[in-house]
Amino acid sequence: MSSMVPSDKNDSKKPKSESFGEIMRIMNDFFNERPIKGFLQSIDDFFKNPFPPGANFHVDTIEADNEYIISAELPGVKREQIHLNISGNYLTISVENRELETAEDEQNQIYRRKYLQQKSSRTISLPHTINEKKVKASYRDGVLKIRIPQEKGNMIEIED
């Protein structure tokens, strides 16, 4: 007596490519229905735009004859949102935006309150220590300009 189960001859009639197509259809349905579709879409959206708008800004550093001129493009940013910090030979430009959004119904009752905070910063390294008393900064038309004078060190003569 054999322990093998007799095979159904109807199963062998189904082509293998059709069963593979059925598996692919099931997997496609799985990834295109909620909640998986929403989850995958949020991952795609994150990689398309990983930082909120305005979270990163362009900075140029130009070395002139006797000063460094640093320009940062900050369109739509208010002067109060910009912070400059000097530590040794590093200049850090920070932009912080805080907003409170509320939604009310007809009876002026708040049913949703959202507090948004965005912060972005760029740090620029210069080849010498920065004297913060001599730094000048101006902000016009969305462009921050910082002028940092170059400090000349003492020349040391080498003896024979």
N, C-alpha and C positions, 0 to 999 in steps of 0.2 A: 504494500500500500504506500502510496506516495503522499508526502506532506505538502506538496505544492498545490496551490489553489489554481483551478483551471482559469485561464485568462478568457476575458470576454472578447469575442472576435469583432464586436462593433467598435471597441476602443481603438483597434488598430486601423480602422478606416479613416479616422480623423487625422488629417495631415499635421505634421509637427509644426509647420510654419503657422498654421491657424491657431494652435495652442499658444505659441509664442506671441502672436498678435493679441490674443485674449489677455495674456499677462500684461503686455504693454498698455492695453486699454485700461485695465484695472489700476495700474500704477499711475497713469495719466489722470484718471478720475480722482484718485487719492490726492495728488498734488494740486489739482485745480478746484477742490472743494474746501469749504471752511472746515476747520480752523487753519489747516495747513496752508491754504492759499494766502490768507491774510498774514500769517507769520512769514512766509517766504517773501511776500510783497514788502513787508516792513524791512526785511534784511536788504532787499534790492534798493529800496529808497534810501537806507542808511549809506550804502556804498556809493550811490549816485551823489549824495550830498551829506557827507559825514559830519560837517559842522554847520551850525546855524548860519544864515546869511549874515555877512559882516563879521564873522568870528575871526577871520584872518584878514590882514591888511598888508598892502604892499609898502615896503620901506626901501629907500635908496640912500646910500651913503657915498658922498663925494668928498674927496680930499682936495681942498684948494691950497693956495700958497701957504697960508698961515692958520687955516681953520678947517674943521670938518663940518660939512653941511649934511644934516640928516633930514630927509623928507619922508613923511608918512601920509599916505592917501587914506583919509577918513571921511568919506562922504556921508552926510546925514547924521554925523556925530556932533553932539553939543560939547562946548568947551568944558563944561562941568564934568563930563564923563571921561575926560582924558587925565591920566595921572603919569607923571614922570618920576622915575626913581634912579638915583645915581649911587653906585657902590663900587668904589675903586675905579677900574677902567671899564665898567659895564654901565650902559644906559638902558633902562627898561621903560618901554612905552606900554601902558596898560589902558584899555578901554573897557568901561563897565557900563552896562545898560540894565536898569531895573525898571520894570513896569508892573502895574497892578491892573488886571482886567477883571471886571465884574459884569455879570449878566443878571438882569432883573426882569421880573414879570410885570404884568399890568398894575399890580398893587404895590410896585416898588419894593418888592421883597427880593432879596438876593438869593438866587438859587445856584449860582456858580461864581467862584472867585478863583482867579488864577494869577499866581505871582511868577513873573518871568524874570530871569536873571541870566544875562549873557556876559561873559568876561573873556577877553582876549588880550594877549600881550606878546610883544616881540622884544628880544634883548639883543643889543648891539655891543660888540666888544671893540674897544679901541686899543691901540698899542701903548697907551700911556694912561696914567691916573688922571681922572677928570676933576678939574677944579670947579665945583658946582657954583661958586660965586661968579664965575665968568661965563657961564652958560646962558644963552638967550634963546627964548622960544616964542614963536608966534603961530597963530592959527587963523587962517582966512580961507574961505571958499572950500572947505573940506580938506585942506592941505596943512599939515603941521610941519613947521620948519624949525629945526633946532640947530643953533650955531655953537660949536664948541671950539675954542681957540686951541691951537697946538701948543703944548708946553715944550719949551726948549730946555734940555738938561744942561748941566755944567760940563764944559769940555775939560778933559783931563789930559795933560801932556805926558807923554811917555818919556821917561829918562833913559839915557844910554846904559 
